[in-house]
């Protein structure tokens, strides 16, 4: 499964060739250098979906917030699933990873 994460463009570096266009993209305050070659019309302040260091497409802030909400829900589900599996393992007297 691939996961594209929304980020906000904070700075753009223009090269001589548009294929080498890059920028600083913020993911919750963490800045990463990202290739912007696939979103030639993106500008500072725009939201983009990023996968493996490449901006794939633009989206608006409302869509970015919606994705963040989905990711939060997935995280909560994962925590519940881990707790459920932990309880099941304990009930079967199977030791947790890292215990003897």
N, CA and C of each residue as an Amber inpcrd file, in Angstrom:
protein
   300
   0.8410000  -1.1700000   0.0000000   0.0000000   0.0000000   0.0000000
   0.8870000   1.2340000   0.0000000   0.5290000   2.2090000  -0.7920000
   1.2400000   3.4780000  -0.8360000   0.4490000   4.5160000  -0.0630000
   1.1620000   5.4350000   0.5520000   0.5060000   6.4740000   1.3270000
   1.0620000   7.8180000   0.9100000   0.1860000   8.6830000   0.4140000
   0.5530000  10.0540000   0.1030000   0.1170000  10.9320000   1.2560000
   0.9880000  11.8220000   1.6980000   0.7260000  12.6570000   2.8550000
   0.6810000  14.1210000   2.4240000  -0.3160000  14.8770000   2.9160000
  -0.3820000  16.2990000   2.5680000   0.7190000  17.1020000   3.2570000
   1.2490000  18.0440000   2.5340000   2.2250000  18.9790000   3.0790000
   2.0120000  20.3370000   2.4400000   2.4700000  21.3720000   3.1250000
   2.3030000  22.7530000   2.6420000   3.6480000  23.2630000   2.1410000
   3.6580000  23.7990000   0.9300000   4.8870000  24.3270000   0.3350000
   5.2610000  25.6290000   1.0450000   6.4900000  25.6520000   1.5730000
   6.9850000  26.8250000   2.2970000   7.9680000  27.6420000   1.4640000
   8.6730000  26.9730000   0.5490000   9.6900000  27.6430000  -0.2470000
   9.8890000  26.8460000  -1.5380000  10.1650000  27.5450000  -2.6250000
  10.3890000  26.8750000  -3.9170000  11.7420000  27.2990000  -4.4640000
  12.4700000  26.3090000  -4.9770000  13.7640000  26.5570000  -5.6000000
  13.6280000  26.2770000  -7.0920000  13.7730000  27.3130000  -7.8950000
  13.6560000  27.1770000  -9.3450000  15.0250000  26.8560000  -9.9250000
  15.0880000  25.8090000 -10.7040000  16.3200000  25.4830000 -11.4200000
  16.1800000  25.8970000 -12.8720000  17.2060000  25.6540000 -13.6360000
  17.1620000  25.9590000 -15.0700000  16.1900000  25.0420000 -15.7950000
  16.0440000  23.8390000 -15.2930000  15.1830000  22.8330000 -15.9130000
  14.0210000  22.5350000 -14.9590000  12.7550000  22.6390000 -15.4110000
  11.6070000  22.3970000 -14.5330000  11.5950000  21.0020000 -13.9000000
  12.2820000  20.0550000 -14.5020000  12.3160000  18.6990000 -13.9600000
  13.0810000  18.6560000 -12.6330000  13.9140000  19.6600000 -12.3880000
  14.6940000  19.7100000 -11.1480000  14.1220000  20.7050000 -10.1380000
  12.8880000  21.1530000 -10.3570000  12.2240000  22.0990000  -9.4490000
  11.9610000  21.4010000  -8.1100000  12.4280000  22.0060000  -7.0320000
  12.2440000  21.4380000  -5.6990000  11.7150000  22.5100000  -4.7560000
  11.3510000  22.0720000  -3.5640000  10.8810000  23.0180000  -2.5680000
  10.9500000  22.4410000  -1.1800000  10.8050000  23.3200000  -0.2070000
  10.6770000  22.9220000   1.1940000   9.1930000  22.7700000   1.4710000
   8.8040000  21.5860000   1.9470000   7.4050000  21.3010000   2.2470000
   7.3010000  20.9690000   3.7280000   6.3020000  21.5630000   4.3800000
   6.1000000  21.3640000   5.8110000   5.0690000  20.2730000   6.0590000
   5.4620000  19.3360000   6.9080000   4.5700000  18.2730000   7.3700000
   4.4220000  18.4720000   8.8770000   3.4320000  19.2480000   9.2710000
   3.2330000  19.5210000  10.6920000   4.4130000  20.2330000  11.3190000
   5.0770000  21.0870000  10.5710000   6.2190000  21.8360000  11.0850000
   7.5680000  21.2090000  10.7690000   7.5720000  19.9900000  10.2780000
   8.8210000  19.3270000   9.8830000   9.0330000  19.5920000   8.4030000
  10.1470000  20.2330000   8.0490000  10.4220000  20.5950000   6.6640000
  11.2370000  19.5180000   5.9720000  10.8360000  19.2230000   4.7540000
  11.5470000  18.2500000   3.9200000  11.7260000  18.8360000   2.5180000
  12.8490000  18.4910000   1.8870000  13.0670000  18.8490000   0.4900000
  12.2840000  17.8660000  -0.3680000  11.4560000  18.3980000  -1.2600000
  10.5560000  17.5870000  -2.0780000  10.6840000  17.9990000  -3.5330000
  10.6110000  17.0300000  -4.4300000  10.5710000  17.3360000  -5.8580000
   9.1930000  17.8810000  -6.2030000   9.1760000  19.0200000  -6.8730000
   7.9210000  19.6420000  -7.3160000   7.7510000  19.5400000  -8.8300000
   8.5340000  18.6960000  -9.4780000   8.4900000  18.5710000 -10.9370000
   7.1160000  18.1510000 -11.4320000   6.3860000  17.3660000 -10.6360000
   5.0700000  16.8800000 -11.0610000   3.9350000  17.8530000 -10.8520000
   4.2090000  18.9660000 -10.1870000   3.1690000  19.9800000  -9.9320000
   3.7280000  21.3470000 -10.3350000   3.8900000  21.5180000 -11.6380000
   4.5680000  22.7040000 -12.1720000   3.8560000  24.0110000 -11.8270000
   2.5530000  23.9530000 -11.5490000   1.8080000  25.1800000 -11.2500000
   1.7140000  25.4600000  -9.7500000   2.3610000  24.6530000  -8.9150000
   2.3060000  24.8470000  -7.4610000   3.1140000  26.0730000  -7.0590000
   2.6290000  26.7470000  -6.0150000   3.3220000  27.9280000  -5.5090000
   3.3910000  27.8640000  -3.9840000   4.1710000  28.7530000  -3.3990000
   4.3070000  28.8050000  -1.9440000   2.9210000  28.9880000  -1.3250000
   2.6460000  28.1870000  -0.2940000   1.3470000  28.2280000   0.3820000
   0.3880000  27.1510000  -0.0880000   0.6730000  26.5430000  -1.2420000
  -0.1830000  25.4650000  -1.7500000   0.0390000  24.1880000  -0.9460000
  -1.0030000  23.3680000  -0.8890000  -0.9330000  22.0370000  -0.2930000
  -0.7270000  21.0300000  -1.4090000   0.1430000  20.0400000  -1.1590000
   0.4110000  18.9900000  -2.1380000   0.3870000  17.6310000  -1.4380000
   0.0540000  16.6050000  -2.2040000   0.1660000  15.2320000  -1.7200000
   1.5660000  14.7430000  -2.0960000   2.3030000  14.2240000  -1.1050000
   3.6930000  13.8010000  -1.3100000   3.8240000  12.3130000  -1.0210000
   4.5080000  11.6260000  -1.9090000   4.8500000  10.2160000  -1.7060000
   6.2910000  10.0230000  -2.1380000   7.0830000   9.4280000  -1.2690000
   8.4800000   9.0800000  -1.5590000   9.2960000  10.2740000  -2.0580000
   9.0180000  11.4560000  -1.4990000   9.7970000  12.6350000  -1.8400000
   9.3510000  13.3870000  -3.0740000   8.2030000  12.9910000  -3.6510000
   7.6890000  13.6350000  -4.8590000   6.2800000  14.1590000  -4.6160000
   6.0610000  15.4270000  -4.9440000   4.7140000  15.9830000  -4.8900000
   3.9490000  15.4370000  -6.0920000   2.8190000  14.7940000  -5.8160000
   2.0490000  14.1460000  -6.8870000   0.9640000  15.0350000  -7.4620000
   0.2890000  15.8010000  -6.5920000  -0.7390000  16.7190000  -7.0600000
  -1.0640000  17.7430000  -5.9810000  -1.7420000  18.8030000  -6.4070000
  -2.1530000  19.8550000  -5.4690000  -3.5140000  19.5010000  -4.8740000
  -3.7860000  20.0450000  -3.7000000  -5.1110000  19.9390000  -3.1050000
  -5.3340000  21.1830000  -2.2730000  -6.6030000  21.4460000  -1.9340000
  -6.8640000  22.6350000  -1.1340000  -6.7410000  22.3030000   0.3440000
  -6.7620000  23.3340000   1.1850000  -6.5530000  23.1240000   2.6220000
  -7.6450000  22.2520000   3.2400000  -8.8720000  22.3970000   2.7600000
  -9.9740000  21.5710000   3.2720000  -9.7240000  20.0830000   2.9980000
  -9.2570000  19.7800000   1.7890000  -8.9380000  18.3880000   1.4500000
  -7.7830000  17.8700000   2.3000000  -6.7860000  18.7250000   2.5410000
  -5.6490000  18.3160000   3.3770000  -6.1360000  17.9930000   4.7890000
  -7.0070000  18.8300000   5.3440000  -7.5480000  18.5820000   6.6880000
  -8.3530000  17.2870000   6.7210000  -9.0650000  17.0020000   5.6420000
  -9.8320000  15.7580000   5.5630000  -8.9050000  14.5420000   5.5940000
  -7.7970000  14.6260000   4.8690000  -6.8210000  13.5290000   4.8740000
  -6.2310000  13.3620000   6.2760000  -5.9050000  14.4880000   6.9420000
  -5.3720000  14.4140000   8.3030000  -6.3610000  13.7310000   9.2390000
  -7.6540000  14.0020000   9.0670000  -8.6800000  13.3650000   9.8980000
  -8.7280000  11.8600000   9.6220000  -8.6390000  11.4660000   8.3610000
  -8.6040000  10.0360000   8.0270000  -7.3910000   9.3600000   8.6600000
  -6.2360000  10.0200000   8.5820000  -5.0270000   9.4480000   9.1760000
  -5.1730000   9.3200000  10.6910000  -5.8140000  10.3020000  11.3350000
  -6.0550000  10.2380000  12.7760000  -6.9450000   9.0430000  13.1030000
  -8.0060000   8.8520000  12.3040000  -8.9150000   7.7270000  12.5260000
  -8.1900000   6.3900000  12.3500000  -7.3430000   6.2930000  11.3370000
  -6.5730000   5.0730000  11.1040000  -5.6580000   4.8110000  12.2940000
  -5.0350000   5.8580000  12.8010000  -4.1530000   5.7170000  13.9500000
  -4.9190000   5.2210000  15.1700000  -6.0950000   5.7820000  15.4140000
  -6.9150000   5.3400000  16.5430000  -7.3350000   3.8810000  16.3810000
  -7.7290000   3.5160000  15.1760000  -8.1090000   2.1280000  14.9110000
  -6.9240000   1.1980000  15.1610000  -5.7410000   1.6250000  14.7210000
  -4.5490000   0.8170000  14.9210000  -4.2390000   0.6150000  16.3960000
  -4.4250000   1.6680000  17.2020000  -4.1950000   1.5520000  18.6400000
  -5.1780000   0.5670000  19.2570000  -6.4430000   0.6520000  18.8560000
  -7.4560000  -0.2720000  19.3670000  -7.1170000  -1.7040000  18.9660000
  -6.6830000  -1.8830000  17.7320000  -6.3290000  -3.2090000  17.2260000
  -5.1380000  -3.7790000  17.9920000  -4.1390000  -2.9440000  18.2530000
  -2.9770000  -3.4000000  19.0110000  -3.3730000  -3.7990000  20.4300000
  -4.2140000  -2.9950000  21.0710000  -4.6710000  -3.3270000  22.4170000
  -5.4630000  -4.6280000  22.4140000  -6.3050000  -4.8180000  21.4130000
  -7.1020000  -6.0370000  21.3110000  -6.1960000  -7.2560000  21.1400000
  -5.2090000  -7.1430000  20.2600000  -4.2720000  -8.2460000  20.0420000
  -3.4360000  -8.5010000  21.2890000  -3.0470000  -7.4640000  21.9800000
  -2.2610000  -7.6120000  23.2110000  -3.0560000  -8.3920000  24.2530000
  -4.3330000  -8.0360000  24.4140000  -5.1790000  -8.7370000  25.3820000
  -5.3760000 -10.2010000  24.9900000  -5.5280000 -10.4620000  23.7010000
  -5.7010000 -11.8370000  23.2190000  -4.4510000 -12.6570000  23.5080000
  -3.2820000 -12.0720000  23.2310000  -2.0290000 -12.7740000  23.4880000
  -1.8630000 -13.0610000  24.9760000  -2.1980000 -12.0920000  25.8100000
  -2.0620000 -12.2790000  27.2500000  -2.9950000 -13.3860000  27.7400000
  -4.2030000 -13.4370000  27.1780000  -5.1700000 -14.4520000  27.5730000
  -4.7350000 -15.8530000  27.1960000  -3.8640000 -15.9610000  26.1840000
  -3.3780000 -17.2800000  25.7320000  -2.0230000 -17.6030000  26.3210000
  -1.5610000 -16.7950000  27.2660000  -0.2630000 -16.9920000  27.9090000
   0.8870000 -17.0260000  26.9130000   0.7380000 -16.2740000  25.8500000
   1.8200000 -16.1370000  24.8730000   2.6080000 -14.8980000  25.2680000
   3.9240000 -15.0220000  25.4910000   4.6870000 -13.8680000  25.9490000
   4.7470000 -12.7760000  24.8740000   4.7810000 -11.5280000  25.3410000
   4.9400000 -10.4060000  24.4330000   6.3430000 -10.4360000  23.8450000
   6.4900000  -9.8100000  22.6970000   7.7920000  -9.7000000  22.0610000
   8.7640000  -9.0040000  23.0320000   9.9340000  -9.5560000  23.1710000
  10.9370000  -8.9590000  24.0260000  10.9220000  -9.5030000  25.4430000
   9.9650000 -10.3560000  25.7750000   9.9650000 -10.9470000  27.1140000
  10.3690000 -12.4100000  27.0060000  10.8060000 -12.9580000  28.0950000
  11.2320000 -14.3680000  28.0480000  10.2760000 -15.2560000  28.7810000
